[in-house]
Amino acid sequence: MQRIASLVDRAVTLVGSRTAEGVALLLVRVALAGVFWRAGRSKVVEGSWFEISDSTRYLFENDYSAVPLPPELAAPMALMAEHLFPALLLIGLATRFSALALLGMTLVIQIFVYPDAWWATHILWVALAGILIVRGGGMVSLDALLANWHRRRG
């Protein structure tokens, strides 16, 4: 029985380590970034980086018309946000700010575009963003690297 307790103690120590947390936060960053990056890529003309597709223009003019911004402003803003913030999350730079921005986008989508998607999808995005807002990018991030560099300099 003592051997089992010792194994359990070691397992708890391992999963509670900074390294395990860093890996878990990296996975959270990748998961949230992937959702929004794919959404951003679906809004562009195939083969281009940032040329908004006609189908995206149509969606913002019609299906997403409840968004309280003009479609000619909302579409490029969404496109840029869905590229910039996931890229920042992947490298772990400005993690809390990027997660907060994507949380804001999620709430806009929930309230104005897909109000019935809370339990199916949006609650997961909110949870992922919330973890990153509270915990930051973890030790496997540029945020951590910059914080360590700043501590050593000052």
C-alpha positions as CSV (number, residue, x, y, z in Angstrom):
1,M,0.0,0.0,0.0
2,Q,2.9,2.3,0.8
3,R,4.3,1.7,-2.7
4,I,1.0,2.8,-4.3
5,A,0.9,5.9,-2.2
6,S,4.5,6.8,-3.2
7,L,3.6,6.3,-6.9
8,V,0.6,8.5,-6.5
9,D,2.7,11.2,-4.7
10,R,5.2,11.2,-7.5
11,A,2.5,11.4,-10.2
12,V,0.9,14.3,-8.4
13,T,4.2,16.1,-8.1
14,L,4.9,15.5,-11.8
15,V,1.6,16.8,-13.1
16,G,1.8,19.7,-10.7
17,S,5.2,20.9,-11.9
18,R,6.0,24.1,-13.8
19,T,7.0,22.0,-16.8
20,A,3.7,20.1,-16.9
21,E,1.8,23.4,-16.6
22,G,3.9,25.0,-19.3
23,V,3.2,22.1,-21.7
24,A,-0.5,22.2,-20.8
25,L,-0.7,26.0,-21.4
26,L,1.1,25.5,-24.7
27,L,-1.6,23.0,-25.8
28,V,-4.3,25.5,-24.7
29,R,-2.7,28.2,-26.7
30,V,-2.4,26.0,-29.8
31,A,-6.1,24.8,-29.4
32,L,-7.5,28.3,-29.2
33,A,-5.2,29.7,-31.9
34,G,-6.2,26.9,-34.2
35,V,-9.9,27.7,-33.9
36,F,-9.5,31.3,-34.8
37,W,-6.7,30.8,-37.4
38,R,-8.8,28.4,-39.4
39,A,-11.7,30.9,-39.2
40,G,-9.5,33.6,-40.5
41,R,-8.2,31.5,-43.3
42,S,-11.7,30.7,-44.4
43,K,-12.4,34.4,-45.0
44,V,-9.7,35.0,-47.6
45,V,-9.5,34.3,-51.3
46,E,-7.7,31.0,-51.8
47,G,-4.0,31.5,-52.4
48,S,-3.9,35.0,-50.9
49,W,-3.0,36.1,-47.4
50,F,-5.5,38.9,-46.7
51,E,-7.8,39.4,-49.7
52,I,-11.3,39.1,-48.3
53,S,-13.4,36.7,-50.3
54,D,-16.8,37.5,-51.8
55,S,-18.4,34.9,-49.7
56,T,-17.0,36.6,-46.6
57,R,-18.4,40.0,-47.7
58,Y,-21.8,38.3,-48.3
59,L,-21.8,36.8,-44.8
60,F,-21.0,40.1,-43.1
61,E,-23.5,42.0,-45.2
62,N,-26.3,39.4,-44.6
63,D,-25.8,36.6,-42.1
64,Y,-23.7,38.7,-39.7
65,S,-25.7,41.9,-40.1
66,A,-26.5,42.0,-36.4
67,V,-22.9,42.8,-35.6
68,P,-23.0,46.5,-34.5
69,L,-20.4,47.6,-37.0
70,P,-20.7,48.2,-40.7
71,P,-19.7,45.1,-42.7
72,E,-17.0,47.0,-44.6
73,L,-15.3,47.5,-41.2
74,A,-16.3,44.3,-39.4
75,A,-15.0,41.9,-42.1
76,P,-11.4,43.3,-42.3
77,M,-11.3,43.7,-38.5
78,A,-12.4,40.0,-38.0
79,L,-9.9,38.9,-40.6
80,M,-7.0,40.7,-39.1
81,A,-7.9,39.7,-35.5
82,E,-8.2,36.0,-36.6
83,H,-4.7,36.1,-38.0
84,L,-2.9,38.4,-35.5
85,F,-4.0,37.0,-32.2
86,P,-3.7,33.3,-33.0
87,A,-0.1,34.0,-34.3
88,L,0.7,35.8,-31.0
89,L,-0.8,32.9,-29.0
90,L,1.3,30.3,-30.9
91,I,4.5,32.1,-30.0
92,G,3.3,33.0,-26.5
93,L,3.7,36.8,-27.0
94,A,1.1,39.1,-25.3
95,T,-0.7,35.9,-24.4
96,R,-3.1,37.4,-21.9
97,F,-4.0,40.3,-24.2
98,S,-4.4,38.0,-27.2
99,A,-6.7,35.7,-25.2
100,L,-8.7,38.6,-24.0
101,A,-9.2,39.9,-27.6
102,L,-10.3,36.4,-28.7
103,L,-12.6,36.2,-25.7
104,G,-14.2,39.5,-26.9
105,M,-14.6,38.1,-30.4
106,T,-16.2,35.0,-29.0
107,L,-18.7,37.1,-27.1
108,V,-19.5,39.2,-30.2
109,I,-20.0,36.0,-32.2
110,Q,-22.2,34.5,-29.4
111,I,-24.4,37.5,-28.9
112,F,-24.7,38.8,-32.5
113,V,-24.0,35.9,-34.8
114,Y,-24.7,32.4,-33.3
115,P,-26.6,32.9,-30.1
116,D,-27.5,29.2,-30.0
117,A,-23.9,28.0,-30.0
118,W,-23.0,28.6,-26.4
119,W,-23.1,25.0,-25.1
120,A,-21.9,23.4,-28.3
121,T,-18.9,25.6,-29.0
122,H,-18.5,29.0,-27.4
123,I,-18.2,27.8,-23.8
124,L,-15.1,25.9,-24.8
125,W,-13.5,28.9,-26.4
126,V,-14.3,31.0,-23.4
127,A,-12.8,28.4,-21.1
128,L,-9.6,28.2,-23.2
129,A,-9.3,32.0,-23.3
130,G,-10.1,32.3,-19.6
131,I,-7.3,29.9,-18.7
132,L,-4.8,31.9,-20.7
133,I,-6.0,35.2,-19.3
134,V,-5.6,33.9,-15.7
135,R,-2.4,31.8,-16.1
136,G,-0.6,33.5,-19.0
137,G,1.4,31.6,-21.7
138,G,3.4,29.5,-19.3
139,M,7.1,28.7,-19.3
140,V,7.1,27.6,-23.0
141,S,6.3,31.1,-24.3
142,L,8.0,34.3,-25.4
143,D,6.3,36.1,-22.6
144,A,8.2,33.9,-20.1
145,L,11.5,34.4,-22.0
146,L,11.0,38.2,-22.0
147,A,10.1,38.2,-18.3
148,N,13.2,36.2,-17.4
149,W,15.4,38.5,-19.5
150,H,13.8,41.6,-17.9
151,R,14.4,40.1,-14.4
152,R,18.0,39.5,-15.2
153,R,18.6,43.0,-16.6
154,G,16.9,44.9,-13.8
